[in-house]
């Protein structure tokens, strides 16, 4: 009888409850898409033309972000094909579209059997300007300048890409690149030519490990903000979405045995205004730290800097400008972060 009574109680027990339903939930895959000079795909070819030592040719173009997400852009030159008009020593005869000359033949008499390395005679410079969807210039930098004396084969000597920076949704990037024929190139290069391919690659900010990254470099300061190619730099890895800004930073800073602060800017039109974290360099300038911080805001087209601790006190302290410029690591691209708690 006890077993039967228990069964009756269980069968007649009721519970308070409430059910809420969310309908029509969606997932949309964003797009990564760029065009060059309004062409998608890009089919034009650049022809620098006839250059003599000391002269400069340009290959300038515009990269438009026509996708639905911010995009990191990089470029490479590859597939170099040299045409040495004097390699067969047929003076005055056209070879591969180029024409040898008597001065070239004379110069190459002692170079018989060697093909001229034309790309080693082209000094290269590269700079970019980034504009938002309203056509306002929000960021720029020089990556290589003529004064550095970098030749094409110093930079594009394999499959390596050069990072150009980030383009916001609806924005665009103006790319200026010049090819300066080394004034010290002599007669052996008369009539020679060079054919190569250029590839522009756009990628999403977030990589396979779920983090986006931006490199911080020391720069020359205004107005070019030229990157100093000296191995002093660091990489900020961060999650682009989250309730907290998850990050890690590692690299080499200009000052040794020194306290540094990682700060970010709310947008590209103002100074950085938000503390992220800090660390101390060792005797070689190496530094590494990570963390998770609640920013309580999104960051759109933001800058990230690594600054000496004495230049930060809740806001940037600009005392000593511009002498402080060499001690800071500056962004080489803009960052985006979506605070999902807002």
N, C-alpha and C positions, 0 to 999 in steps of 0.2 A: 504493500500500500504506500510506503514511503517513496518508493521509486516512481510510482504512478503520479503522486502529488508533485514531485519535483518536475516531472515532465510537463505537467500542466502549467506550472509557474513559468518555465522557460518559454513555452509556447505562447503565452499571453503577455510577455514583457515588451514594452515599447520604448524607443529612444527619441529624444529631440534631434532634429537634423535640419540642414539647410543645404541647398545645392545651387551653385552659381555656374553659369556656362559662358565661356568666351568663344564666339564663333567668328569665322572669317579670318583667322590668323594666317599670315602670309610669310613666306621667305622669298627674297629676291636676290639673285646673284648680280652684284654690280659689274660694271664693265671697265676695262682698261683699254683705252684706245687713243692714239695720237695721230695727227696728220702733219705733214711737212708742207709749208706754204700753201695750205688748203687742199693738198692732194692726198688721197687715201685710197689706194696705195700711192706712194711717191714714185713718179716715173721719170722726172727730169734728170739731167746730168749737168754737172758743173764743169766749166772749162776756164781755167785760170788764164790761159793764153801765153803769149810770148813774154818771158821774163829774162832779164839780164841780171848779173850780180849786183846786189844792192837794191833791186826793185822788189815790190810787194804785190801779191795778188790776194784776193779775198774770196771766201766761200761762206757767205752769210745766209741764214735761213731762219724761219720761224716754226717752232713746234707748238701746235695747238692741242690742248687737252680736250678731246671731244668725247671722253668717257664720262662715267658717273662717279668716279673716285679720284682723289689726288693720285698723282703718278710720279714716281722717281724716273728720271731720264738719264741715260748714259749714251756714250758714242764710242765707236772704234773705227779706225782705218785699217784696212787689211788688203790682201791680194795684190801687193805691190808688183808691178811689172815694169821693169826698166827697159828703155830703148836707148842704146848707146850708138849714136850715128857714126862713131869712128871705130867701132870694134872690129870691123872688117878692113879698115884702112883703105876704103874705096873713096878717096877724097873727092867731094863734090857730087857723089852719087846719092840719091835718096834711099834711105834704108828705114823700114818700119815707120814710114810717115815723117821721119826726121831727116835733116840734111846735114851731112858732115861738111866741114870747111877746111881750108888749107891750114889755118892756125890750129885747129883741133888735131889734125893729123900730125903736125909737128910736135904738139904737146904730148901726143900719145905714143910717139915712137919709142919712148923709154918705158911705156906702160903696156907693151904688147902682151895680149892674152888676159888682161885684167878688165873687167867690166866696171864702168863707173858706178859708184854708189850714190845715185842722185838724191835719195831721201836724206842722206847724211849731209847734204848741202842746203837743205830747206829748214830755216829757223821758223819755229811754229809759235803762234800765240793763240789763246782761246779765252773768251770771256762770255758771260751770260747775263741777261736781265730777265726778271720774272715779273709778269703782270697778272693781276687778278681778273675776275670776270667783268669788272667795271672798267677795265683798261688802265688801272692805276699801277704804277711801278712800285712793287712791294719789296723787292730784293734783287741784289746783283753781286757779282764777284768776278775777279779775274783768276783764271786757273793757271795759265801760263802767259808770260809777257816776253816780248822780244829781248828785253834786257837780260833775261835768264839764259839766253843762248841755247835753248833746247831745240834740237833737230827732230824731225819727224821720227827717225829711227830710234831716238832716245825714249820716246813716249809710246809709240805703237810698234813694239818689237815682238809682238806675239798676238795672242787672242785677248789681250787685256782691254777692258773698257775704261774710259775716263768718266767719272760721275759728273753730271752737269747740275744736278739739283732737283727740287721738287716743283711741280706745276699744280696749282690748286684746280679744283673742278671749274671748268669754264674759262680758265686762264690760259696764258701762253708764255712762251720763252723765246726771246731773241738770242740767237747764237751767232757770235762774231768770231771767225777764225781767219787768221792771215797766214800766208805762206811767203816768207821773206827769203829770197835767194841770197845765200851767204855772200857778202861782198868780197870774201877771200877766195871764192871759187875761181879757178883759172880756166884757161882755154880748153882744157880737156873735156869740159862740160858743154862746149858749144854744140847746139843742135840736138842735145840729149833730151829725153822725155821720161815721164813717169805717169803710169795709169794705176789707179787704185780704187777700191770700193770704200764706201762710207756706210756704216750701219748705225741707226738711231734706235735705241731700245727703251721702251716704257714698261715699268714693272709696278706692281702694287706695293704699298708701303710695308705690309706685313709679309714676312718670309715664312718658310715652311715650319719654323719652330714657334710661330705665333708672335714673334717680335718684329718690330720695325727697327731700323737703325739709321743713325746719321753720324757722319764723321765730323769731329771738331778739329780745326787746324789753327796754328798761329798764322797771322796775316800781317800784311804791311800797313793796314789801316787805310784811312780815306786817301784818295777817293776811289781808287781801284779795288781795294780790299783783295789784293793779290795773295793767293796761297803761297806760303813759304815752304818750298819742297825740301825740308830738312829732317824728316823723320819724327819731328815733335808733333804729335797728334793723339787723339783719343776717339773712341767709339762709344756712343750712347745707344744702348738697346732698350726698347720700351714697348709695352703693350699699347696698341692704339685704342682699345676699348676696355673699360673696366670701372669698378666702383672706386678703385685706387690706381694711382699711377705706379705701375710696377716697372722697375728699371734696373739696369746695371751699367756701370761705366768703367772703362779701363783704358789705359794709354800712357802717354808720357807728356808731362807738362813742362813749361819753360823753366820754372823755378824748382830747385831741389830742396828737400827737407822743409816743405812749406805746406801750410794748410790752404786747401782750395774748396770752393763752394760751387756746386752745380745749380744753375738758375735757368729759368725759362721765361720767355716773353709771352704775354697774352695774345698779342698779334704782331705782325711784322711792321706795324707803323709806330710802335712804342718801344721804349727800352724794356729789357727783361724785368719782371716784377714779382716773380714767384720763386721761393726757395724749394729745392728738391732734396738735396743731400750734400754731404761733404766728406772729404778724405784728406790724407796727408801724403805728399810725395816722399819717396826715399832719396838716397844720395844720388841716384841716377835720374831722378825726375819721374820715376814710374809711380803710377797711382791706380788703385782699383777699389771700388766700393759699389754697394747696391742697396736697394730698399724698396719700400712701398709707402706712398704718401697720398693722403686724401687732398686733392687740389680743390675740390668743390667747384670746379668749373671745367668747361671744355677749353681746348687750346686749338685755335684754327690759324694755320699759316704762322706758327710760332717759331721763335728762335731759341736756341739752347747755347749757353756759354759756360765755360769753366773759368771762374775768376778767383784771384787771390782773396783770402778771407777778409783782408783789410779793405777790399773794395766793395764789401757787402755788409749792410746792416739793415735788413728788411727791404731796402731799396739799393740800387747801385750808387756807390760813392765815387764820383768822377774826379776827385781831387788828384791832381798830377797828370791829367790828360794833356798831351797824348803820350807821355812817357810810359803810361801804364799799358799801352796797346801791346807791346811785345810779350807781356806776362800773361795774357789771356788766350784761351783757346776759343775760337769763334766758329759758328755753324757753317757748314758747307751745303746746307739744304734746310728747308723749312720742315717742321714736324706738325702732325695733327693728332689730337687725342680727344676721344669722346668719353665724357664722364657719364656713365649709364644711370647714376643715381639722381641726376638733375630732373 
